[in-house]
């Protein structure tokens, strides 16, 4: 939250857990000034009920490619994980890259057009044993190629990921769908909070007020999505009358 600063000048960060199927924020926690998201992961997950989390798949950014996180999800909460691996885990990333990918076939391929470009995604999956990561059963290699439809400019990106799910529970197409949904959170949540609700521009600084305002924004966003309103900006404009707003949230 770029506009919100504490008395010591540090910025306010809110760490959230969001459901794939409806982009509903189900847990949120303010990150302390002298720490980061990593030690806040388990406290955040503790806000989620066992009923909601058990047997669920949790997708995580590369920052959370932590062995303790994997053990916690699988051993303590009965959940599963799909997490990205980058340079913050150098030995693990090196091990994933060294797998014989040239001999592993592409099991899933998609091509999409939008925003003036074509994006091709190819997914390779390898079952593994003895990997330097708790409960890891499959390694995923996702290659994304983007090409501008107006010219010849193109980019290529390769992403590695891990999951504890075996091949009979997580096919290449399922993994591709889960990874795609994870990336969609940027548009479904962060972009709406920043652009529609103007979160980064807020200069509210008093104690817990920045985090509270973020939570209220998530409640509004989630309510509008539950009503089937895809365009949050227009839905907000349609619900400015106080009586309508109260009715919208079931307050009488």
RADA-V422752 format. One record per helix or strand. SS is the DSSP state (h for helix, s for strand). FROM is the first residue (numbers start at 0). TO is the last residue. If there is no record, write none. Layout:
ss: <SS/SS>
from: <FROM/FROM>
to: <TO/TO>
This chain:
ss: <s/s/s/s/h/h/s/h/h/s/h/h/s/s/s/s/h/h/h/h/h>
from: <4/10/12/24/36/49/56/61/66/79/89/100/107/116/137/153/171/198/208/231/241>
to: <4/10/17/30/44/52/59/63/75/84/96/102/113/126/147/162/195/200/225/236/247>
